[in-house]
């Protein structure tokens, strides 16, 4: 086994997620490998320093949101009218600039569409053009073409 695999086993041992056999193999390897002993020492120090750190205070808003998850899940599992009312009771988490941008884009597209429709008309006008031509007539060897009035 390589040192990487032994270090992974040692890390799992510190987390309480390794088997006894794997941990025994990794500890036998520690007797021979200084790099893995150094890794284990630094991992234990890191674990102790992390446990010694104070827990960060979370905003009460996060606590309320987490506490509402079960009721939302129950409402989601009900029929669709209950799900719809549940969704309408909770505020939407859409950033205001994104909402304003979406509404603005919608209004620009709507205005452009209305402008195009009023500019062109719904049904194009049809113009009928009559083309009248007369054949050339040859009279006594003189060629002339008749013109339309």
C-alpha positions as CSV (number, residue, x, y, z in Angstrom):
1,X,0.0,0.0,0.0
2,X,1.2,3.5,-0.7
3,X,1.6,6.3,1.8
4,X,-1.5,8.1,0.4
5,X,-3.7,5.1,1.1
6,X,-2.3,4.8,4.6
7,X,-2.8,8.5,5.3
8,X,-6.4,8.2,4.0
9,X,-6.9,5.3,6.5
10,X,-5.4,7.4,9.3
11,X,-7.7,10.3,8.5
12,X,-10.7,8.0,8.5
13,X,-9.5,6.5,11.9
14,X,-9.4,10.0,13.4
15,X,-13.0,10.6,12.1
16,X,-14.0,7.2,13.5
17,X,-14.7,5.7,10.1
18,X,-12.1,3.0,9.6
19,X,-12.1,-0.7,10.2
20,X,-9.9,-2.2,12.8
21,X,-7.9,-4.2,10.2
22,X,-7.2,-1.1,8.1
23,X,-6.2,0.9,11.1
24,X,-3.9,-1.8,12.3
25,X,-2.2,-1.9,8.9
26,X,-1.8,1.9,8.9
27,X,-0.3,1.9,12.5
28,X,2.2,-0.8,11.5
29,X,3.2,1.4,8.6
30,X,3.7,4.3,11.0
31,X,6.6,2.4,12.6
32,X,8.5,2.5,9.3
33,X,7.4,5.8,7.7
34,X,8.4,9.2,9.1
35,X,6.2,11.1,6.5
36,X,3.1,9.3,7.6
37,X,3.9,10.0,11.3
38,X,4.3,13.7,10.5
39,X,1.0,13.6,8.6
40,X,-0.8,11.9,11.6
41,X,0.8,14.5,14.0
42,X,-0.4,17.4,11.9
43,X,-3.9,15.9,11.5
44,X,-4.3,15.4,15.3
45,X,-3.1,19.0,15.9
46,X,-5.6,20.3,13.3
47,X,-8.4,18.3,14.8
48,X,-7.6,19.6,18.3
49,X,-7.4,23.2,17.2
50,X,-10.7,22.9,15.3
51,X,-12.4,21.5,18.3
52,X,-11.0,24.3,20.5
53,X,-12.5,27.0,18.2
54,X,-15.7,28.7,19.4
55,X,-18.8,27.9,17.4
56,X,-19.9,30.8,15.2
57,X,-23.2,32.4,16.0
58,X,-25.8,32.0,13.2
59,X,-28.4,34.6,12.6
60,X,-31.9,33.8,14.0
61,X,-33.2,33.9,10.4
62,X,-31.2,30.8,9.6
63,X,-32.6,29.0,12.7
64,X,-36.2,29.9,11.6
65,X,-35.5,28.8,8.1
66,X,-34.2,25.4,9.3
67,X,-37.1,25.0,11.6
68,X,-39.6,25.6,8.8
69,X,-38.2,22.8,6.6
70,X,-40.3,20.0,8.1
71,X,-43.6,21.9,7.7
72,X,-42.6,22.8,4.1
73,X,-41.9,19.2,3.4
74,X,-45.2,18.1,4.8
75,X,-47.0,20.7,2.7
76,X,-45.1,19.6,-0.4
77,X,-46.3,16.1,0.0
78,X,-49.9,17.1,0.2
79,X,-52.1,17.8,-2.8
80,X,-51.3,20.7,-5.2
81,X,-53.7,23.4,-3.7
82,X,-52.0,23.0,-0.3
83,X,-48.6,23.2,-1.9
84,X,-49.5,26.4,-3.8
85,X,-50.8,28.1,-0.6
86,X,-47.7,27.0,1.2
87,X,-45.5,28.5,-1.4
88,X,-47.5,31.8,-1.4
89,X,-47.1,32.0,2.4
90,X,-43.3,32.1,2.2
91,X,-41.6,35.0,0.6
92,X,-39.7,34.4,-2.7
93,X,-35.9,34.6,-2.4
94,X,-35.3,36.6,-5.6
95,X,-32.8,39.4,-5.5
96,X,-34.4,42.7,-6.3
97,X,-31.9,43.7,-9.1
98,X,-32.5,40.3,-10.9
99,X,-36.3,40.8,-10.6
100,X,-36.0,44.4,-11.9
101,X,-33.8,43.3,-14.8
102,X,-36.3,40.6,-15.7
103,X,-39.3,42.9,-15.7
104,X,-37.3,45.5,-17.6
105,X,-36.3,43.0,-20.3
106,X,-39.9,41.9,-20.6
107,X,-41.1,45.5,-21.0
108,X,-38.5,46.2,-23.7
109,X,-39.4,43.1,-25.7
110,X,-43.1,43.8,-25.3
111,X,-42.6,47.5,-26.5
112,X,-40.5,46.4,-29.4
113,X,-43.1,43.8,-30.4
114,X,-45.9,46.4,-30.3
115,X,-43.8,48.9,-32.3
116,X,-43.2,46.3,-35.0
117,X,-46.9,45.3,-35.2
118,X,-48.1,48.9,-35.5
119,X,-45.4,49.9,-38.0
120,X,-46.1,47.1,-40.4
121,X,-49.7,46.3,-40.0
122,X,-51.1,42.9,-39.4
123,X,-51.9,42.1,-43.1
124,X,-49.7,43.6,-45.7
125,X,-51.5,45.6,-48.4
126,X,-51.7,44.0,-51.8
127,X,-51.2,46.1,-54.9
128,X,-52.3,44.8,-58.2
129,X,-50.3,46.0,-61.2
130,X,-51.6,45.4,-64.7
131,X,-49.1,45.2,-67.4
132,X,-50.4,45.7,-70.9
133,X,-48.3,45.2,-73.9
134,X,-49.1,45.3,-77.6
135,X,-47.1,43.4,-80.1
136,X,-45.0,45.2,-82.6
137,X,-46.7,45.8,-85.9
138,X,-45.0,46.0,-89.2
139,X,-46.7,48.0,-91.8
140,X,-45.4,48.1,-95.4
141,X,-41.9,47.3,-94.2
142,X,-41.8,50.1,-91.5
143,X,-41.5,48.8,-88.1
144,X,-43.3,50.7,-85.3
145,X,-44.4,49.9,-81.9
146,X,-47.7,51.1,-80.6
147,X,-47.7,52.9,-77.3
148,X,-50.3,52.5,-74.6
149,X,-52.3,55.5,-73.9
